[in-house]
Amino acid sequence: MYIPTYDDVQAAHERIRPWIHRTPVLTSTTLDRMSGAELFFKCENLQKAGAFKVRGATNAVFSLTAEEAAHGVATHSSGNHALSLSRAAGCRGIPCTVIMPKTASQAKMRAVADYGGEIITCKPSLEDRERTLEALVERTGANFVHPYNDHRVIAGQATCSRELLEDVGELDAVVAPIGGGGMISGTSLTVSTIAPDTRIYAAEPQNADDAYRSFKAGHIIEDDAPDTVADGLRVSLRELTWHFVSSYVTDILLATEEDIVDAMRLVWERMKIVIEPSSAVAVATILNNPELFRDQRVGVILTGGNVDMYKLPWLTK
């Protein structure tokens, strides 16, 4: 298992620079007042393809040799990695095939297709995703780019927190959502290297709390196809991401489904930006734990903004 270093992060930042946005950092007086903290929102919802995952996907695609790239890329994903890899493959002019659960957001499926990705649907379980993907790779020879358990992907995701720290300076804490752990691993890699005194918190839905249970137990506990509105956080940790979570994360904080929806709507109403439920988990956990963040400077990674406008959660709850 290759564990990426900060040198990999610096190389990734240069490699992906022409293909991504350097997203803005926004603030909100209202959310500062509600949390008792000074919050700095790294807006990956405004990223190319609408999510931070374009960083890791682009780094992985442009790390391939010409011979490897000729076979194209493939992955399994519920949405943001799927569309990000499709976009990155399109930028390099190579094919991309994505295994997506039938329950995936229609908005994200449409985005994959718009970026030129080919979709193969499967049952909504990690086991079925992986089995379908394995058969595809064996048949086509495509390069598998894992949504998070890939050193190239983690190095790409790590560029997000590098930009955040460059733009706002010292932080007492950083909070990011956790599903499979790609973003929190990248955050851990960067923060532990250039801001080792900054605490790292992962935010997770209570209905999909396998990372929380893993963290408390000291080993990976999987939860196949949990039911949460935060569709990007329904997958479990893997060996590489577990290394970063177990080594650098201060704690994992949980949010209920109601908390997530309320936080999402709050950001829409007060900050006038579109975030998806997975992003809102980080906001919800900060509001739920004022004792951890009061009077502190806190970075918040808003991981994505790909929302099905026909199924807004506060209209269906």
ABEGO torsion letter per residue (X at the ends): XBBBBAAAAAAAAAAAAAABBBBBBBBBAAAAAAAGBBBBBBBAAABBGGBAAAAAAAAAAAABBAAAAAAEBBBBBAGAAAAAAAAAAAAAGBBBBBBBBAABBAAAAAAAAAAGBBBBBBBBBAAAAAAAAAAAAAAAGBBBBBAABBAAAAAAAAAAAAAAAAAAEBBABBBBBBBAGAAAAAAAAAAAAABAABBBBBBBBAABAAAAAAAAAGBBBBBBGBBBABAAAABBBBAAAAAAAAAABABBBBBBAAAAAAAAAAAAAAAGBBBBAAAAAAAAAAAABAAAABGBBBBBBBABABBBAAABAAAAX
